[in-house]
Amino acid sequence: MKLHRPIRIVACAAAVAWAAAPAAAQRDTTRAGATPLPGIVARAEREACPARDDPRARALWEGMRARYGAGLDSASAWTSMRASAGYVASGSLMRFDTVPSERLDGTTDGWTTGDAVRDGMRRGLSFYAAPRVGRGRRGMAGRQRAALLHTIARTGYGTLTRGVYADISQLSAVWTYPPLDGELASHFADDLFGSRTFFRVERERPITLGFCTSPRFRAQPYLSGSLFLRADSSLERAQWHFHTPEPQEDAGGEARFEPPRAETGRALLPSQGEMYRRHVGDQFFHRRLVYSPWSVDPAPFLADSLFPPPTAPLGGMHVRYHDPPTRAKP
């Protein structure tokens, strides 16, 4: 079967003068003036990454994942959302709500980001469209989710952006990470996550499982964090931190989950997602997305009706064409 080259369209309502600047020159990712970060990030790495897998913690994780169906593995999912993004000090991470505004209508200056990925046959793989603050939409096909999981299995939880690159929306900088705050949040209950992760019990009430990528995979960018379980064993919240070689961005995130719903095949879907990465000194870029209930369709590709017209830039934004990080068979 012939491989079809995917096409990715990225639109950013921002000055394109940065397009010639290398990623490392665009933002200071050093930790000068840094203060401890919340949650798992503030712990010593020895504590965050146990040397062995705790059988009891593993059994609790297995009980959690049994609450969810596998319907999202090959299906398409999409939703609308409310976005808030801006720059905050480390002490405001996870307490961040929205960007301050001096305008009566509460709006802010900033970018609108649009992203659309199609394969070589123009079939829809994923889309993302949201302002810095306001309403937006996102979605992903099962085929694209499988490609992202394949990338994790092959290269770990981060891909270094090499050469000339600019993304003024801040969604990608020196490193590109899997969207664990969005369509790939279901990764915390899938086989790949379980096969490369060590667990331990951090707290009994409520049950909290600490996790870290097992030692054999830590030569790649890896993951550590915590899973917070409800009394019925379903997953209430996940918090994580990305560990990468230099240049480190101290990036991480959090996802909160809606209870399993029969109409979505009991898929693990986030009700809220957050991500952050260090920008300059003690300042972080932080984005929060509050999701409406997700729609799930067994079709392996997203319907064309969900996408903006492929030949019309969104709102006059600059459009760039480049390959997505992975390729998948049609």
N, C-alpha and C positions, 0 to 999 in steps of 0.2 A: 504493500500500500504506500503510495507516495505521500511524503510529508508535505503539508501545506504550511507556508510561512505565515505566522500570525501578524496582524497589523495592529499597532497600538496608536491611538490618537490622544494626545494630551493637550488640554487647553488651559491656559492660565491667564487671568486678567491681571497682568503685571508687565512692567517694563522688560523688554527682551534684551536690554543692554548687558544683563548678567550672563547671557548665553555663552559668552566667550570665557567666562571665569571658571577655573577648576573648582571642584566642590570644596577642596580643602581650603581654598582661599576665600570662599564665600562666607564662612562662619567659623568662629573660634570654638572648637570642640574640646579645648583643654578644661581642666577642672580647677583653674585658678580661682580662689575665693569661694570654693564650693563648701556647702554645708551638707550634713547627712540627709539622705533621701528617706521617704517614708517606706514602711512595710519591709518587704524582703530585701530591698536595696540597701537598707541601713544595717543589715546583719553582716557579720564577718562571713567570708566565703566558705570557711571551714564549716560553719554552722549551717549555712544555706545549702550546701551540697554534701549530703551524707555519703559515707564510703560504701554503704550497702543498702539494699532495698529491704524495708521493714515489711514482713509478710502480713501483719495485721493492717498496715496502711494500704498495702496492695489490695487486700480483700475489700476494704472500704471503697477504694477507687473502683474496683470491679462492680461493687454493688451500685455505685453511682451511675456508671455507664450503662448498667442494665436497665435503668429507668428510661433510656432514650432509644429511639428507633434508628435504623440505619438508612432511613428514607432520603436523607440529605446527601448521601454519598455520591449519588449520580443524578440528583435533581437540580433544578434551577431555583434560586431564591432571590427575592428582592423586597425592598421596603422604602418608605419615605422616612425622613428623620429631621431633627432639629440640631443644627451645628452651632458650636461655640468654640472659638479658637483664639489664642493670643499668647502673649509672653508673660510668664509669672516667675517669681522667685521659688526656689525649691521648697520653702516652707508652705507654699500655697498649693503644691501638687496634691491632687485628690480632694482638695477643698475648693477648687476652681469651679465657678458656675458660669460666668459669661464675661464678655469684654466690656469694661466700663464705657459709657457713651455720654457725651454732653448734648446730644440731640434729643429733641422732644419725642421722636419716633423710636428712639433706642437703637438706631442703625449705626454702623461704623464704617469707616473707610477700610478697604482691604480687597483681597482677591476673591474671584469666583473660580473654582477649580472644576474642570470637567475632564473625564477620562473614559475612553471607550476602547475596548479590545475585541477584535474580531479575528477569526482564523482566515486562511487563504481563500476560503469559499464564502467569505463575508458572513459567516454564522456568528451570532452574538455570544461572546464569552464573558464579558463583564462591563459594567459601567459605574461611574461615580460622578455626581454633580452636586456641588454644594457651595454656598458662599462662606466667607469667613464666619459670619454670624447669620443664621436664618435657616429657612427650610431647604431641604435637598433630598436626593434620592440615590440609592446604590443597589447593585445586584450582581450576582455571579452565577454562571452556569456550572453544573457539576463537572463538566469537562475541564474547565479552568481550575476548579478546586483540586481536581486530581493532579493537574500539572504543578500547582503550588506545593502539594504534599510530596510530589516526586522531587521537587527542588529541595525541600527540607531533608528528605532521606538522603539526597546526594551531597548537599553542601552545608546543611545546618540551617540555623535560624537567622541568617543575615547574609546579604550579598553586597560586597564592596563595590561602590560606584567608582569606576575608573575613568580617567581621562576627563574631557570637557563635559560638564553637566551643570544644569541650573534648574532649580524648582523653587521659585519664590514663594510658592504656597507652603513650603516647609514640610510637605508630606514625605519627601525623600531628600536626604542630604548625603553625607558620606556613606551611610549604609542604607540599604533597603531591607525592610523587615516584612515577614508575612502578616497579613491583616487579621491578627488574633482578636482585634477589637471589633471585627465585622464578620464577614462571611466565613472566615476560617476559625471563628471562635469554637466551632464544633470539634476542632482538633483536640481539645482537652478531654474528649471522651472517645477518641478513635484508637485503632490498633497501633498506628505509627507512634503516637504519643506514649502509649503504654509500653511499647517495646524498647524505647530509648530513654526511659525515665525511671529514677529511683524515688520512692515515696517514704515519708515518715509521718507519724501523728504529732502534730504541733499542739493541739488543744482538743480536749474532750467535749466541752460544751461552749459554743456549738462546735461540732467536729470540724477541725481544720487540718488539712493535709499539706505538709510542705513537700515540694517536689524539686528535683534538679535533674538535668540531663545526666545520664550515667557516664562514668569516667571514659569509657571507650569511645564516646562521641564528642568529648570536650575539646578535641583538637580543632573542631569546627565551631563557628558561633553557636552558643548554646543558651539554654533557658533555665531559670530558677524562679520559684514563686510559691504561691499558696492557693489551695482550693478550699472554699468555704461551703460546707454542705448544709442543707436544710434537715429538719427532723425526719423527713420522709426519704432521705438519702439523695434527693435531687441536688443539682449544683446551683447554688445561689449566686456565687461570685468567684471569679478567678483574678489573681493579681500576679504579674510576672515582670521579670527584668531580663533584658538581653545582655549576654556577655560576649564581647567581641575582642579581637586583637585591636591594637592601636590603628587609627585614631578612635578611641572610645567616645561614645556619645551619651553614655548613661541613660539609654533609652529603655522604656518599658511601657506598661499599660495595665488596664483593668477592664474586665467585662462583667456586667451583671446580666443574669439570665431570667427569662420568663419561665414559669412552670411548664412542663411538657403539655402540649396540646394535641388532641387526637387529629384535628384538622390539618396539622402540619406533619403528621406521621411521627409525633413525639420527637421531633428533631430538636437538637440543642441549639437554640437561637438566642442571641443577645437582645436584651431590652435597652442596654446602654453600653457604649464602648468609649474608652479613653486611651490616648497614647501621649507620650511625652518624650522629648529628647533635649539634651543640653544644647543651648545656643551659644551664649557667651558668658563666661564666668559662672555666676550663680543663677543666671537667667535660663529658663527652659521654654521651648515651644510646647504648648499643651492644647490638645484638641479633645472635646467631649461631643459625642453624638448620642442623642436620645432617640431611639427607634420607635416607630409605630409597629404594630404587629406585622410580622413577616408573611409574605405570600410564598408558597412552595408549589412548584409544578414539576411533575415527573419528567418532563421533556429535558433532554441533555443540553439543550442550547436555549438561550434567552430569546424571547420573541422580538422581532424587529420593532414592534410598536413601543417597546420600552426604551428604545434608543432615540436620541436626537437625530435629525437628518445628517448622514455622514458627510455631506458636502457643505454644510452650513456651520461655520464656527459659532460657538455659543456666545451670544452677546458681544460679538466682535472680538473675541479673545484670540490671542496668538495660538496657532496650532502647530504642533511639532509631531513628526512621525518617527517612530523608532520601535525596535523589537521589544516585546516583553521579555522578562528574564528567563522564561522557559518555552519550550516548544512541545506541543502535544499532537498526537495523531488525530485526524478528523474522525 
